[in-house]
Amino acid sequence: MAEKKKCEYCEKEAIGFQSLEGSFAWVCRDHADSLLLELKPGEKQVYGACYLERYT
């Protein structure tokens, strides 16, 4: 079974991964960018230099 990722900022369970113009992090709902929150679980999106992937 895959290891569950934790938020880079607070250690809560991560809902996804975001890479925004050079910085990247696994983030929880509280620390996720609004673009990541708009995605459905399993969706991925690329906006220029930004990459977003929603897990749950």
C-alpha positions in Angstrom: 0.0 0.0 0.0 1.3 3.5 -0.9 2.5 5.7 2.0 0.1 8.6 2.7 1.7 12.0 2.2 1.6 14.7 4.9 1.3 18.4 4.4 4.7 20.1 4.2 3.5 22.9 6.5 1.5 21.3 9.3 1.8 17.4 9.0 -2.0 16.9 8.4 -2.9 14.4 5.6 -2.1 15.8 2.2 -5.0 16.2 -0.3 -2.7 16.8 -3.2 0.6 18.1 -4.7 1.1 21.6 -6.0 4.1 23.0 -7.9 3.8 26.8 -8.2 6.5 28.5 -10.2 9.5 26.7 -8.8 8.2 25.8 -5.3 6.5 22.5 -4.7 4.7 20.8 -1.8 2.3 18.2 -0.6 -0.5 20.2 1.0 -3.6 19.7 3.2 -6.9 21.4 2.5 -5.9 24.3 4.8 -2.7 25.0 2.8 -3.8 24.1 -0.7 -4.1 26.8 -3.4 -7.6 27.6 -4.5 -6.9 26.0 -8.0 -6.0 22.7 -6.3 -9.2 22.8 -4.2 -11.3 23.2 -7.4 -10.0 19.9 -8.8 -11.8 16.6 -8.2 -10.0 13.7 -6.6 -7.7 12.1 -9.2 -7.6 15.2 -11.5 -4.4 16.8 -12.6 -4.0 20.3 -14.1 -1.1 22.2 -15.7 -1.2 26.0 -15.9 2.0 27.1 -17.6 4.7 26.6 -14.9 2.2 25.4 -12.3 1.3 21.7 -11.8 -1.5 20.6 -9.5 -2.6 17.0 -8.6 -5.5 16.2 -6.3 -5.4 12.9 -4.4 -8.5 13.1 -2.1 
